[in-house]
């Protein structure tokens, strides 16, 4: 009888010891492997480090070239950081190296009108979109011959040859006149030296907000909308989810609409 009792006690002690070892092992593993600390690390530091260009008006730029960093994306991500209870810290970098900087851990998120594409979603996490836009054909107000992308065929359109809009204009049958960018292309339209230019509607809205765009109009919009969002490194699920919650709150309380109106004269967040 005593032997049975001693055996039972010994078995219980071994079982408890093994259970204790098992629990301790899982805890250590959680700390060192597979744990998503993307949100907790930001909250602990009190800073959301943001990668952005700083040269892309009206989204991220310095007023008068040397003033404080400002812009639509800057204000949006600052508002998101506020909802997370932290401050946004900006790391300015060229577009060509911005994703490499994210992958290297130089910043937690990119806020730079990053369009959501299949190729990018395979590599990065994206928040809920906070900008929606279409492609547009901009013509003089008295132009009645261009009413759609089909009617762009045979017309002359001023385009930067390296842009996606040049591809769209060419595929629509336009005769393309090469320019360096928006400023030159819209000037040629205003002067009547070309029939049109194809670009992002946000670019046109910013120009209209800044100058009034007198004598110009949008002749047609693309059917599909592009969506831009905050970009995170793969695995930053907790931080991405928190950003989504913040963006939902900023939509509900009208903050995103207010920022949109400030820069574009209309709500581009929906």
C-alpha atoms as a printed R data frame, in Angstrom:
    type eleno elety resid chain resno       x      y       z
1   ATOM     1    CA   UNK     A     1   0.000  0.000   0.000
2   ATOM     2    CA   UNK     A     2   2.831  2.382   0.934
3   ATOM     3    CA   UNK     A     3   4.603  1.567  -2.334
4   ATOM     4    CA   UNK     A     4   1.506  2.430  -4.323
5   ATOM     5    CA   UNK     A     5   1.159  5.753  -2.494
6   ATOM     6    CA   UNK     A     6   4.818  6.628  -3.045
7   ATOM     7    CA   UNK     A     7   4.522  5.722  -6.745
8   ATOM     8    CA   UNK     A     8   1.473  7.910  -7.133
9   ATOM     9    CA   UNK     A     9   3.214 10.844  -5.465
10  ATOM    10    CA   UNK     A    10   6.296 10.378  -7.639
11  ATOM    11    CA   UNK     A    11   4.171 10.231 -10.820
12  ATOM    12    CA   UNK     A    12   2.315 13.402  -9.834
13  ATOM    13    CA   UNK     A    13   5.561 15.246  -9.135
14  ATOM    14    CA   UNK     A    14   7.009 14.255 -12.510
15  ATOM    15    CA   UNK     A    15   3.834 15.287 -14.324
16  ATOM    16    CA   UNK     A    16   3.792 18.690 -12.626
17  ATOM    17    CA   UNK     A    17   7.465 19.171 -13.431
18  ATOM    18    CA   UNK     A    18   6.958 18.311 -17.088
19  ATOM    19    CA   UNK     A    19   3.891 20.572 -17.315
20  ATOM    20    CA   UNK     A    20   5.892 23.415 -15.852
21  ATOM    21    CA   UNK     A    21   8.682 22.917 -18.378
22  ATOM    22    CA   UNK     A    22   6.197 22.797 -21.254
23  ATOM    23    CA   UNK     A    23   4.506 26.047 -20.238
24  ATOM    24    CA   UNK     A    24   7.798 27.846 -19.819
25  ATOM    25    CA   UNK     A    25   8.939 26.711 -23.258
26  ATOM    26    CA   UNK     A    26   5.831 28.085 -25.001
27  ATOM    27    CA   UNK     A    27   6.241 31.467 -23.316
28  ATOM    28    CA   UNK     A    28   9.866 31.774 -24.415
29  ATOM    29    CA   UNK     A    29   8.891 30.763 -27.938
30  ATOM    30    CA   UNK     A    30   6.166 33.405 -28.075
31  ATOM    31    CA   UNK     A    31   8.724 36.011 -27.095
32  ATOM    32    CA   UNK     A    32  11.342 34.998 -29.632
33  ATOM    33    CA   UNK     A    33   9.570 33.479 -32.628
34  ATOM    34    CA   UNK     A    34   6.589 34.595 -34.651
35  ATOM    35    CA   UNK     A    35   5.313 37.260 -32.273
36  ATOM    36    CA   UNK     A    36   3.932 40.388 -33.967
37  ATOM    37    CA   UNK     A    37   5.371 43.318 -32.014
38  ATOM    38    CA   UNK     A    38   4.706 45.916 -34.709
39  ATOM    39    CA   UNK     A    39   2.097 47.804 -32.674
40  ATOM    40    CA   UNK     A    40   3.545 47.301 -29.211
41  ATOM    41    CA   UNK     A    41   6.988 48.497 -30.379
42  ATOM    42    CA   UNK     A    42   5.488 51.710 -31.755
43  ATOM    43    CA   UNK     A    43   3.461 52.287 -28.610
44  ATOM    44    CA   UNK     A    44   6.471 51.599 -26.401
45  ATOM    45    CA   UNK     A    45   8.655 54.070 -28.311
46  ATOM    46    CA   UNK     A    46   5.852 56.630 -28.559
47  ATOM    47    CA   UNK     A    47   6.779 57.225 -32.199
48  ATOM    48    CA   UNK     A    48   5.411 56.086 -35.558
49  ATOM    49    CA   UNK     A    49   8.302 56.456 -37.992
50  ATOM    50    CA   UNK     A    50   6.999 57.351 -41.447
51  ATOM    51    CA   UNK     A    51   8.773 57.051 -44.787
52  ATOM    52    CA   UNK     A    52   7.807 59.772 -47.275
53  ATOM    53    CA   UNK     A    53   9.302 61.742 -50.156
54  ATOM    54    CA   UNK     A    54   8.778 65.322 -49.041
55  ATOM    55    CA   UNK     A    55   8.887 66.490 -52.650
56  ATOM    56    CA   UNK     A    56   5.506 65.299 -53.937
57  ATOM    57    CA   UNK     A    57   3.002 68.154 -53.815
58  ATOM    58    CA   UNK     A    58   0.253 68.199 -52.578
59  ATOM    59    CA   UNK     A    59   0.754 64.920 -50.763
60  ATOM    60    CA   UNK     A    60   4.089 65.380 -49.013
61  ATOM    61    CA   UNK     A    61   6.141 68.550 -49.531
62  ATOM    62    CA   UNK     A    62   7.836 71.543 -47.938
63  ATOM    63    CA   UNK     A    63   5.963 74.825 -48.295
64  ATOM    64    CA   UNK     A    64   8.038 77.195 -50.443
65  ATOM    65    CA   UNK     A    65  10.628 74.462 -50.776
66  ATOM    66    CA   UNK     A    66  12.169 74.855 -47.338
67  ATOM    67    CA   UNK     A    67   9.334 75.232 -44.860
68  ATOM    68    CA   UNK     A    68   7.795 72.657 -42.553
69  ATOM    69    CA   UNK     A    69   6.895 69.287 -44.068
70  ATOM    70    CA   UNK     A    70   3.195 69.286 -44.898
71  ATOM    71    CA   UNK     A    71   0.703 67.792 -47.319
72  ATOM    72    CA   UNK     A    72  -2.334 65.577 -47.571
73  ATOM    73    CA   UNK     A    73  -0.566 62.309 -46.704
74  ATOM    74    CA   UNK     A    74   1.414 64.010 -43.956
75  ATOM    75    CA   UNK     A    75  -1.749 65.222 -42.228
76  ATOM    76    CA   UNK     A    76  -3.507 61.873 -42.681
77  ATOM    77    CA   UNK     A    77  -0.712 59.829 -41.115
78  ATOM    78    CA   UNK     A    78  -0.289 62.397 -38.321
79  ATOM    79    CA   UNK     A    79  -3.991 61.943 -37.533
80  ATOM    80    CA   UNK     A    80  -3.561 58.145 -37.563
81  ATOM    81    CA   UNK     A    81  -0.584 58.417 -35.203
82  ATOM    82    CA   UNK     A    82  -2.702 60.574 -32.890
83  ATOM    83    CA   UNK     A    83  -5.349 57.858 -32.734
84  ATOM    84    CA   UNK     A    84  -2.614 55.365 -31.808
85  ATOM    85    CA   UNK     A    85  -1.489 57.664 -29.018
86  ATOM    86    CA   UNK     A    86   1.939 58.348 -30.526
87  ATOM    87    CA   UNK     A    87   3.711 61.027 -32.568
88  ATOM    88    CA   UNK     A    88   4.584 60.741 -36.256
89  ATOM    89    CA   UNK     A    89   8.274 61.093 -37.082
90  ATOM    90    CA   UNK     A    90   9.106 61.536 -40.768
91  ATOM    91    CA   UNK     A    91  12.075 60.067 -42.610
92  ATOM    92    CA   UNK     A    92  12.330 61.655 -46.043
93  ATOM    93    CA   UNK     A    93  13.685 59.517 -48.845
94  ATOM    94    CA   UNK     A    94  13.521 59.271 -52.628
95  ATOM    95    CA   UNK     A    95  10.720 57.193 -54.103
96  ATOM    96    CA   UNK     A    96  13.161 54.748 -55.720
97  ATOM    97    CA   UNK     A    97  14.435 53.709 -52.295
98  ATOM    98    CA   UNK     A    98  11.341 54.046 -50.162
99  ATOM    99    CA   UNK     A    99  10.313 50.362 -50.127
100 ATOM   100    CA   UNK     A   100  13.887 49.268 -49.489
101 ATOM   101    CA   UNK     A   101  13.876 51.583 -46.479
102 ATOM   102    CA   UNK     A   102  10.691 49.943 -45.187
103 ATOM   103    CA   UNK     A   103  12.175 46.477 -45.620
104 ATOM   104    CA   UNK     A   104  15.373 47.553 -43.849
105 ATOM   105    CA   UNK     A   105  13.353 48.744 -40.842
106 ATOM   106    CA   UNK     A   106  14.177 52.434 -41.251
107 ATOM   107    CA   UNK     A   107  10.502 53.240 -40.763
108 ATOM   108    CA   UNK     A   108   7.273 51.573 -39.673
109 ATOM   109    CA   UNK     A   109   5.048 52.740 -42.509
110 ATOM   110    CA   UNK     A   110   5.081 54.527 -45.863
111 ATOM   111    CA   UNK     A   111   2.695 57.466 -46.374
112 ATOM   112    CA   UNK     A   112   3.259 58.661 -49.927
113 ATOM   113    CA   UNK     A   113   0.161 57.986 -52.058
114 ATOM   114    CA   UNK     A   114   1.156 54.344 -52.464
115 ATOM   115    CA   UNK     A   115  -1.262 52.749 -54.923
116 ATOM   116    CA   UNK     A   116  -2.491 49.268 -54.045
117 ATOM   117    CA   UNK     A   117  -1.471 46.785 -56.753
118 ATOM   118    CA   UNK     A   118  -1.382 42.987 -56.918
119 ATOM   119    CA   UNK     A   119   2.402 43.021 -57.072
120 ATOM   120    CA   UNK     A   120   2.673 45.187 -53.959
121 ATOM   121    CA   UNK     A   121   0.070 43.317 -51.921
122 ATOM   122    CA   UNK     A   122   2.146 40.174 -52.412
123 ATOM   123    CA   UNK     A   123   5.055 41.888 -50.648
124 ATOM   124    CA   UNK     A   124   3.527 44.358 -48.188
125 ATOM   125    CA   UNK     A   125   0.597 44.934 -45.840
126 ATOM   126    CA   UNK     A   126  -1.815 47.725 -46.811
127 ATOM   127    CA   UNK     A   127  -4.238 49.677 -44.685
128 ATOM   128    CA   UNK     A   128  -7.761 50.534 -45.685
129 ATOM   129    CA   UNK     A   129  -7.493 52.970 -48.633
130 ATOM   130    CA   UNK     A   130  -7.701 56.646 -47.668
131 ATOM   131    CA   UNK     A   131  -7.544 58.051 -51.217
132 ATOM   132    CA   UNK     A   132  -9.586 57.123 -54.281
133 ATOM   133    CA   UNK     A   133  -8.977 58.636 -57.689
134 ATOM   134    CA   UNK     A   134  -9.590 58.215 -61.397
135 ATOM   135    CA   UNK     A   135  -7.633 59.093 -64.499
136 ATOM   136    CA   UNK     A   136  -9.008 62.136 -66.337
137 ATOM   137    CA   UNK     A   137  -8.770 63.842 -69.703
138 ATOM   138    CA   UNK     A   138  -8.271 67.578 -69.227
139 ATOM   139    CA   UNK     A   139  -9.214 69.873 -72.119
140 ATOM   140    CA   UNK     A   140 -10.139 73.511 -72.697
141 ATOM   141    CA   UNK     A   141 -13.619 74.444 -71.547
142 ATOM   142    CA   UNK     A   142 -14.846 75.086 -75.088
143 ATOM   143    CA   UNK     A   143 -13.629 71.706 -76.421
144 ATOM   144    CA   UNK     A   144 -16.633 69.642 -77.500
145 ATOM   145    CA   UNK     A   145 -14.840 67.064 -79.642
146 ATOM   146    CA   UNK     A   146 -13.376 65.046 -76.747
147 ATOM   147    CA   UNK     A   147 -15.999 63.460 -74.516
148 ATOM   148    CA   UNK     A   148 -14.504 60.026 -73.806
149 ATOM   149    CA   UNK     A   149 -11.276 58.077 -74.129
150 ATOM   150    CA   UNK     A   150 -12.520 56.732 -77.475
151 ATOM   151    CA   UNK     A   151 -12.816 60.273 -78.854
152 ATOM   152    CA   UNK     A   152  -9.215 60.942 -77.814
153 ATOM   153    CA   UNK     A   153  -8.172 58.920 -80.867
154 ATOM   154    CA   UNK     A   154  -6.407 61.093 -83.447
155 ATOM   155    CA   UNK     A   155  -6.140 64.047 -81.047
156 ATOM   156    CA   UNK     A   156  -2.875 65.408 -79.640
157 ATOM   157    CA   UNK     A   157  -2.250 64.819 -75.946
158 ATOM   158    CA   UNK     A   158   0.693 66.177 -73.942
159 ATOM   159    CA   UNK     A   159   2.206 63.427 -71.779
160 ATOM   160    CA   UNK     A   160   5.292 62.552 -69.779
161 ATOM   161    CA   UNK     A   161   6.654 59.510 -71.589
162 ATOM   162    CA   UNK     A   162   7.545 57.661 -68.371
163 ATOM   163    CA   UNK     A   163   4.065 57.841 -66.826
164 ATOM   164    CA   UNK     A   164   1.203 55.337 -66.877
165 ATOM   165    CA   UNK     A   165  -0.966 58.117 -68.288
166 ATOM   166    CA   UNK     A   166   1.152 58.179 -71.434
167 ATOM   167    CA   UNK     A   167   0.349 54.486 -71.891
168 ATOM   168    CA   UNK     A   168  -3.370 55.152 -71.485
169 ATOM   169    CA   UNK     A   169  -3.302 58.074 -73.922
170 ATOM   170    CA   UNK     A   170  -1.391 56.020 -76.483
171 ATOM   171    CA   UNK     A   171  -3.711 53.032 -76.108
172 ATOM   172    CA   UNK     A   172  -6.635 55.420 -76.655
173 ATOM   173    CA   UNK     A   173  -5.168 56.392 -80.032
174 ATOM   174    CA   UNK     A   174  -3.836 59.837 -79.149
175 ATOM   175    CA   UNK     A   175  -0.857 61.425 -80.845
176 ATOM   176    CA   UNK     A   176   1.439 62.077 -77.901
177 ATOM   177    CA   UNK     A   177   3.545 65.188 -77.526
178 ATOM   178    CA   UNK     A   178   6.282 64.523 -74.987
179 ATOM   179    CA   UNK     A   179   6.589 66.856 -71.978
180 ATOM   180    CA   UNK     A   180   8.475 66.788 -68.688
181 ATOM   181    CA   UNK     A   181   5.424 66.769 -66.442
182 ATOM   182    CA   UNK     A   182   2.031 68.171 -65.457
183 ATOM   183    CA   UNK     A   183   3.019 71.846 -65.403
184 ATOM   184    CA   UNK     A   184   4.165 71.767 -69.009
185 ATOM   185    CA   UNK     A   185   1.317 69.603 -70.249
186 ATOM   186    CA   UNK     A   186  -1.447 71.727 -68.723
187 ATOM   187    CA   UNK     A   187   0.209 74.898 -70.039
188 ATOM   188    CA   UNK     A   188   0.098 73.480 -73.571
189 ATOM   189    CA   UNK     A   189  -3.606 72.685 -73.180
190 ATOM   190    CA   UNK     A   190  -4.335 76.196 -71.908
191 ATOM   191    CA   UNK     A   191  -2.417 77.702 -74.828
192 ATOM   192    CA   UNK     A   192  -4.330 75.547 -77.306
193 ATOM   193    CA   UNK     A   193  -1.140 73.948 -78.587
194 ATOM   194    CA   UNK     A   194  -2.440 70.446 -77.791
195 ATOM   195    CA   UNK     A   195  -5.965 69.092 -77.487
196 ATOM   196    CA   UNK     A   196  -5.672 67.409 -74.128
197 ATOM   197    CA   UNK     A   197  -3.617 65.831 -71.386
198 ATOM   198    CA   UNK     A   198  -4.343 62.658 -69.421
199 ATOM   199    CA   UNK     A   199  -3.437 62.573 -65.736
200 ATOM   200    CA   UNK     A   200  -4.588 61.695 -62.234
201 ATOM   201    CA   UNK     A   201  -7.714 63.528 -61.104
202 ATOM   202    CA   UNK     A   202  -5.978 64.452 -57.840
203 ATOM   203    CA   UNK     A   203  -3.327 66.324 -59.796
204 ATOM   204    CA   UNK     A   204  -6.024 68.259 -61.627
205 ATOM   205    CA   UNK     A   205  -7.933 68.977 -58.399
206 ATOM   206    CA   UNK     A   206  -4.787 70.316 -56.751
207 ATOM   207    CA   UNK     A   207  -4.132 72.550 -59.768
208 ATOM   208    CA   UNK     A   208  -7.728 73.764 -59.680
209 ATOM   209    CA   UNK     A   209  -7.457 74.443 -55.944
210 ATOM   210    CA   UNK     A   210  -4.251 76.433 -56.436
211 ATOM   211    CA   UNK     A   211  -5.088 78.346 -59.630
212 ATOM   212    CA   UNK     A   212  -8.801 78.026 -60.295
213 ATOM   213    CA   UNK     A   213  -8.089 76.175 -63.581
214 ATOM   214    CA   UNK     A   214  -9.998 78.825 -65.495
215 ATOM   215    CA   UNK     A   215 -10.696 77.761 -69.063
216 ATOM   216    CA   UNK     A   216 -10.216 74.049 -68.324
217 ATOM   217    CA   UNK     A   217 -12.534 71.124 -67.692
218 ATOM   218    CA   UNK     A   218 -12.488 67.360 -67.221
219 ATOM   219    CA   UNK     A   219 -13.780 65.758 -70.408
220 ATOM   220    CA   UNK     A   220 -13.832 62.148 -69.200
221 ATOM   221    CA   UNK     A   221 -12.908 59.858 -66.296
222 ATOM   222    CA   UNK     A   222 -11.593 56.310 -66.289
223 ATOM   223    CA   UNK     A   223 -14.088 53.680 -65.165
224 ATOM   224    CA   UNK     A   224 -11.690 52.204 -62.626
225 ATOM   225    CA   UNK     A   225 -10.503 54.005 -59.520
226 ATOM   226    CA   UNK     A   226  -7.021 53.757 -58.093
227 ATOM   227    CA   UNK     A   227  -6.729 53.253 -54.339
228 ATOM   228    CA   UNK     A   228  -3.892 54.549 -52.167
229 ATOM   229    CA   UNK     A   229  -3.120 53.406 -48.633
230 ATOM   230    CA   UNK     A   230  -0.503 53.193 -45.911
231 ATOM   231    CA   UNK     A   231   2.073 50.464 -46.594
232 ATOM   232    CA   UNK     A   232   3.632 48.245 -43.917
233 ATOM   233    CA   UNK     A   233   6.163 45.443 -43.930
234 ATOM   234    CA   UNK     A   234   4.663 41.943 -44.196
235 ATOM   235    CA   UNK     A   235   3.789 40.596 -40.781
236 ATOM   236    CA   UNK     A   236   2.935 43.981 -39.250
237 ATOM   237    CA   UNK     A   237  -0.646 42.816 -38.851
238 ATOM   238    CA   UNK     A   238  -1.224 44.396 -35.439
239 ATOM   239    CA   UNK     A   239  -0.021 47.818 -36.573
240 ATOM   240    CA   UNK     A   240  -1.976 47.570 -39.821
241 ATOM   241    CA   UNK     A   241  -5.156 46.598 -37.951
242 ATOM   242    CA   UNK     A   242  -4.720 49.519 -35.548
243 ATOM   243    CA   UNK     A   243  -4.239 51.879 -38.498
244 ATOM   244    CA   UNK     A   244  -7.426 50.550 -40.097
245 ATOM   245    CA   UNK     A   245  -9.328 51.250 -36.877
246 ATOM   246    CA   UNK     A   246  -7.844 54.749 -36.741
247 ATOM   247    CA   UNK     A   247  -8.789 55.468 -40.366
248 ATOM   248    CA   UNK     A   248 -12.348 54.255 -39.723
249 ATOM   249    CA   UNK     A   249 -12.618 56.644 -36.775
250 ATOM   250    CA   UNK     A   250 -11.147 59.504 -38.816
251 ATOM   251    CA   UNK     A   251 -13.730 58.822 -41.511
252 ATOM   252    CA   UNK     A   252 -16.576 58.711 -39.024
253 ATOM   253    CA   UNK     A   253 -15.627 61.948 -37.278
254 ATOM   254    CA   UNK     A   254 -15.108 63.816 -40.566
255 ATOM   255    CA   UNK     A   255 -11.351 64.350 -40.214
256 ATOM   256    CA   UNK     A   256 -10.425 62.721 -43.530
257 ATOM   257    CA   UNK     A   257 -13.088 64.709 -45.355
258 ATOM   258    CA   UNK     A   258 -11.787 67.918 -43.791
259 ATOM   259    CA   UNK     A   259  -8.195 67.195 -44.820
260 ATOM   260    CA   UNK     A   260  -9.385 66.307 -48.338
261 ATOM   261    CA   UNK     A   261 -11.332 69.546 -48.684
262 ATOM   262    CA   UNK     A   262  -8.270 71.497 -47.561
263 ATOM   263    CA   UNK     A   263  -6.044 70.127 -50.320
264 ATOM   264    CA   UNK     A   264  -8.459 69.245 -53.121
265 ATOM   265    CA   UNK     A   265 -11.693 71.139 -52.562
266 ATOM   266    CA   UNK     A   266 -13.603 67.845 -52.413
267 ATOM   267    CA   UNK     A   267 -13.596 64.602 -50.433
268 ATOM   268    CA   UNK     A   268 -11.179 62.162 -52.104
269 ATOM   269    CA   UNK     A   269 -11.205 59.715 -49.185
270 ATOM   270    CA   UNK     A   270 -14.213 57.762 -50.448
